[in-house]
Amino acid sequence: MKTLVTYMTQTGNTKKIAEAIYGEIAGEKDIKDIKDISNFEGYNLVFVGFPIIQFDIPENVSKFVKENVAGKNIAFFMTHATPEGAEPIQSWTGSTKDIAASGNYLGTFECQGELAQPIIDMLMKSDDPNMKAFGEMGPSTKGQPDASRVQKAKEFAKGIQAKVK
Ligand SMILES: Cc1cc2nc3c(=O)[nH]c(=O)nc-3n(C[C@H](O)[C@H](O)[C@H](O)COP(=O)(O)O)c2cc1C
């Protein structure tokens, strides 16, 4: 049993969750930036993490998963600035199921991640009221993912491992 935790991150939030998940994995394991892997070969279980960018799973992540997921046990973790429980999150979780369709989909963890200040500043300057509203919400994301989210990610990792044993 060998597990890979791989992730994309721009400001460190998703990496924080990746490290929490990695810490809970029993047995042989690797943690790698998705930029540094070329496939999922040699792993029985793969955790793939990413931030939501412009209302979707980043294209490089969904493409990589679709091309490599066949026959693999796979779970996802994502961070987003959108408040937890908001409507779009369900659709993003649904998208993870879709991109894993040729593999064995095990679940998706999601939590809020801090919106970086330069992005808040950029959004606040936008003429688009939707973008501006998103920027206004930015300060409420400060400090996320916090210790309680990190703990939930650890519990998620344990639950996923129990499914493949
Ligand atoms: C360019 C950009 C676009 C983003 N678009 C969204 C979005 O559409 N919805 C959302 O909830 N969060 C959005 N975010 C916020 C990130 O998903 C969130 O801050 C995430 O935790 C960043 O993870 P990272 O630190 O691992 O890069 C965006 C962030 C950036 C930088």
The ligand as an ORCA input file, in Angstrom:
! r2SCAN-3c Opt
* xyz 0 1
  C      -6.675     34.204     -9.078
  C      -7.535     33.641     -7.978
  C      -8.852     33.337     -8.236
  C      -9.678     32.804     -7.214
  N     -10.963     32.479     -7.500
  C     -11.751     31.955     -6.509
  C     -13.110     31.585     -6.766
  O     -13.607     31.704     -7.874
  N     -13.848     31.095     -5.743
  C     -13.331     30.920     -4.493
  O     -14.052     30.478     -3.608
  N     -12.050     31.256     -4.225
  C     -11.253     31.761     -5.194
  N      -9.961     32.089     -4.927
  C      -9.465     31.893     -3.558
  C      -8.642     30.645     -3.400
  O      -9.345     29.490     -3.838
  C      -8.286     30.448     -1.917
  O      -7.627     31.602     -1.420
  C      -7.418     29.233     -1.742
  O      -7.381     28.858     -0.396
  C      -5.998     29.467     -2.236
  O      -5.266     28.297     -2.047
  P      -3.674     28.283     -2.134
  O      -3.149     29.149     -1.029
  O      -3.326     26.858     -1.939
  O      -3.276     28.787     -3.469
  C      -9.142     32.603     -5.919
  C      -7.799     32.913     -5.676
  C      -7.001     33.420     -6.684
  C      -5.579     33.728     -6.386
*
